[in-house]
């Protein structure tokens, strides 16, 4: 665990959950798994606050617990899961793209709350959608429930593990210090049969709430809400691995479109869509698909003949990048997508572009050359790259000092005498990817700190702007005259308005930069995970 990762985790926890949760989470990341008393002692926080912070972290799947043989429960924070908070906007936007506003709000609610029952999600989303609709229109629970079922069918949401029912023989035994959660894989996407009838409700304004409803009705309402729903105890969460699989597939499709053409990318998209559920997120290859199956699954209205499809598949299989491979001849030919090769190609393209941006096109040429040829001596680099010896030597040493390439010694004799030793330059792509990952984490931490600084510096102005907007909204609701509204707007002077615009522009740039750096992190992380699984 690097310092850059720990710092970024701390910033994310503080921004989303507050100081106490940040303190407990960061302590667990630094120390590893610890029991409750050790956390209280190590952080100097009260037992009650530590328990509440752990509840929040467990609710959001950022901390897990395990029972040791001596009956002690130890808690462990997962840095990789905390870093996923960076990607929350991307998960929500993906759900919106695939399943419209309803899917977006379902995923947003699950990410905000960690775990929720289906009935609670459906009601909350229906209420939120009703708020945005015109007067007289409401969102039906059945419509939201249908979108939730589609998200479960495509594995974007999944059930949380449950406490299994204890066997009858174990009734006399004392309960364990912490429950052991488990779930069958076949039940993870099984949607409970709920007959949710109703429509979303609008929130009453504070005046209506205060005066419009008689007091005796309130206890009755709370008593009714205590009745358990049919899905009580069945909790759902967003399946982040499935979102990552979608991001990976989109990256592969875009890469094929850039390298070849739109038709090739549509064929690859079809193959990936057919393998979405059958192929696990960590598999190196998709399931083999026949040419006939791919032809039948192409989008409706995509007018290409079977003969043209076969030509495209042959072209993709013969491509040097080897994104698509041929694994047999039955059914018109069996084809797979080599996911590991695709991720490796994307990661190497990322490395090359970073070298080019930082050190220029000549350094990128040398890096690309060493990457392709695997091992080269200094003289060979000079000859192949067609760069003068002095310049090539400077560039090689610059890349070496940045850990983007490494030097391998192969001695002819046991004494390692320099005159009898080959010095070969090579690229250790996995270590280079990890080094760049650390830099990306540091960059995002700097971006978050800069955004927080900008907001802090303009805190007074932001608060004033919010107050003015609130007054304007309330006056518009009561039907105020245009002159009165104009007078309220003039409370913010022209220089202040200019300052607000500048702040908004800067914060938007910082947010966009965070998302772009996270895209690079995703490619490098996926490649590192895929390489580790293969080895």
C-alpha positions, 0 to 999 in steps of 0.5 A: 500500500503506497502513501499516495493510495492511503492519502487518496483514500483518506481524502475520499472518506473525509469528503463523503463520510466525514472526519470520524469515518476518515480517521477510523478508515485510514487507521485500518488501512495503515495497520491492517485488520484489528479488533474493536478495542485496538481501533479505539485505543489506536485512534483515541476515539470513543467506543460508541463513535468507532462502532458507528463509523464501522457500521457506516464502512460495513454498510458501504462494503468498505470494511469487512470483518472475520472471526478468528479461532479465539472468538475475536472479531477483526475488522479490515479496510479495503483500499481498492473498494474505497478508491471505487468512490472515484468512479461513482459518477461514471457508474451512475452515468452508465446506468442513465445511458443504458436504462434512462433516468429510472436506472440512473436513480436506482444505481445512485440510491444504492451507491448513496446508501450502500445496501437497500431493499428493493421495495425501499429503492422503488419507492424512493426513486418513484418519489424522486421522479414524481418531484421532477414531473409536471403537476398532476403526473406521477411515476408508477411503482410498477415502472420503476420495479420493471427497470430494477428487474432489468438491472438485476437480469443484466447483473448490474445490481445484486443481492447482498449475502445474508445470515443463513438460518441456523440448523435445529441442532444448534439452537442450544449453542450460544450465538457466534460473536459476529454473523457469517454471511453467505449467498448461493451464486444462483440466488444473487440476481433472483428478484423477489416477487413483489406486488408493489401498487402505488405511485410516487408522492411529492414532498409537502412544503414546510407550510403544508406539513405544519398546518395542513395535516392534523396531529392525530393522524401521524401516529397512525401513519408511523404504525402502518409503516412498521409492517414488514414488506414482503422483501424485508431482509433481502438487501441489494447493492450495485455490482461494481465488477459488472460496471467494470466489465462494461467499461472494459468492453466499451474500451475494446469496442472504441479501440477496434473502431479507431483501428479499423471501422465502425462495422468491425467495432459493431461485430466486436460489440455483438460478440461482447454482448453475447458473452456478458453474462456467460463470461466472468469479469476476470476471464482471459477469453470470452466463450467461443461463438460461431459465425452463424451465432454472431450473424443471428445476433447482429443488431436489427437493421444492420445490413451486412451479409453472412459472406461479408461478416465472415470476411470481417471476422477473418480480418479481425482474427488476422490483425496483429493486435489479436483482439479476436482469435479463431478457436475452431471451424465448426458452425462457420468458424468459432471466434473468441475475444482475447480480453487479456491481449486487448487490455495489454494493448490498451495499457501499452498504448496508454504508456506510449502516449504518457511517454510522448506527452512527457518526453516528446516523440523521439523518446516515445519512438525509443520506448515503442522500439524497446517495447516491441523488440523486448531486449535491445543493446544501446547500439541497436537502439541507436541504429533502429531508432535512427537517432544520434548516439549522444541523443539516444543515450540521454533519452535512454537514461532519462527513461531509465531514471523514470523507471519506464524502462529497465536495464538487464545485465547478462554476464559472459563470465562469473566476475561480471566484468563490464567488458564481458557483460551484455547490457540490455534495455527492456520494458517491464510493462507491469512495473511501469504500469504500477509506477504510473498508477501511483502517479495517477493516485497522487494526481487525483489527490492533488486535484481533490485538495485543489478543489477543496482549497478553491471552495474554502477560499470562496466560502463566504461568496458561495454562502451568499449566492445560495442565500440569494438563490433561496430568496429568489426561489421563494419569491417566485413561488409567491408570485413576486413582481419582476422589479422585486426579483431584480432588486434581490439579484442585484445583491450580488455585485458584478465583480462577485458574479465574475468571481463566481463564474471563475470559481465554477469554471475552475471546479468544472475543470478539476472535476473533468480532470479527475474523471479523465485520470480515473479513466487512465487508472481503470485501464492500468488497473485492469491490465495489472489485475489481468496479468496477475491472474494469468501468472 
